[in-house]
Amino acid sequence: MSAEQVPPPLVEPDAEGLAPERLRELQERRFVRLVDRLLAAGGVQAARLRDCGVTRGADVGLDTVSQLPMLSKQDFEEYYPFGLRAASEEDIVCVHGSSGTRSRPVLAPYTAHDLDVWARVVARALGGAGAGSRSVVHCAYQYGLFTGGLGLHQGAMRLGAAVVPMSGTSTDRQLRLLLDLRPDVLCCTPSYAIYLGEALRSAGITAEQLPLRVGLFGAEPWTDAMREQIEELLGLRALNIYGLTEVMGPGVACESLDSEGGLILAEDHFYPEVIGPDGEPVPDGHVGELVFTTLTKTGLPLLRYRTGDLAAMSGPAEGSARTLRRMSRIVGRRDDMLVIDGINVFPTEIEAALLADTRVAPHYTVVDDRRDLSRPVLRVAVEPRDDDVDAAALESDLGRALFERLGVACEVRVLEPTLIARAGNGKPLRLVRWEHGVAPLPGLE
């Protein structure tokens, strides 16, 4: 068996390799303590539990979790900034937050205990990707309120790896230190990984000249088409990492080298459910909305938080020493599903069609034009990969490809580079709803 085929060792064998019955016992104990902690803290979640007749943790269990109330993004907006906090103010050691592209940012307070758990699950994710104490991790996620940069940074240090905290510095400097410091692990958004790969190619640097072996990419939806581009450009294995500010940050789940495409959930800390539109659980293998209960979080413990992310659950990979369950990649968001002429469309399906064309850069925005509710229109704005692209031909070809894949006519516009809107953390805005007023992007009528 070659070195590439040897499964990476477990970072925390007592957790990652836990027998299913032992895991269930651990989850039950932690769930009861969580409910007791919420009741003792008072506030919104305690009131809702008492409204359901729950007065102590012993009143509930995982078998009846589906009968308990859920939280949603709306609760974070209504009780902004810290109305859901459960720890005392003096126990909070840092705050992270979302970009707040649609509303006020989600703010999450963390205790020292929370940061320790976060570092541990990210260390597991890196270990599953084959990283170790001799690794050099090039972290190009943004640092700051956004959880990506500091989350991967702390996890890498917990693993004992050396971290290069590049954050969002200039691309020239990114390339220089990739060559000079020779990291074996790259962490950034998938769209930026493609941008780095293209910049390297433009500089005449081939993938064979890089020491990179693996990358952990997340913080935005991405498809297998993007995975193939990243692996071809950078000569590494591209793995998906998942997290969200409300629950913890990156490390809630992550692909490993031996997880066969599934993202291994740190379900000893984050109890997962998948529910259908009616709120009822759906079987493994069926797509539904992810709901998480934070079993060990103390600053912002959440009982049954509706993420809005759509995915499916499955058991561990056959024969793997990693016995925790897996989730699929995120296939869409509940609130991002578009209904055009009675057809359900997810932005990720649009992305797959766009990125199958090598002329398209990984920067696009889908505009859901609802100015005339009797005739909703999907408008798709893309950036070309090269300056000499025939824009009219590309628009026509992409329109045809989108119709063949989706069964929906889309109006495609090729825009000059940099015109695609970006969120505050630099990520492209994948979906914009246009209900009135001026066009959200230049070049749209």
FENFEN-V164136 format. One record per helix or strand. SS is the DSSP state (H for helix, E for strand). FROM is the first residue (numbers start at 1). LEN is the number of residues. Records with the same first field share a line. If there is no record, write none. Layout:
SS->FROM-LEN, FROM-LEN
This chain:
H->13-4, 20-22, 44-8, 57-3, 62-6, 73-6, 89-3, 112-17, 147-13, 171-11, 190-13, 207-3, 224-11, 334-3, 347-9, 391-16
E->71-1, 92-6, 107-5, 136-4, 162-4, 185-4, 214-4, 237-6, 253-3, 263-3, 270-6, 281-1, 288-7, 305-7, 313-2, 326-2, 332-2, 338-3, 343-3, 360-10, 377-8, 410-6, 422-1, 428-1, 431-4
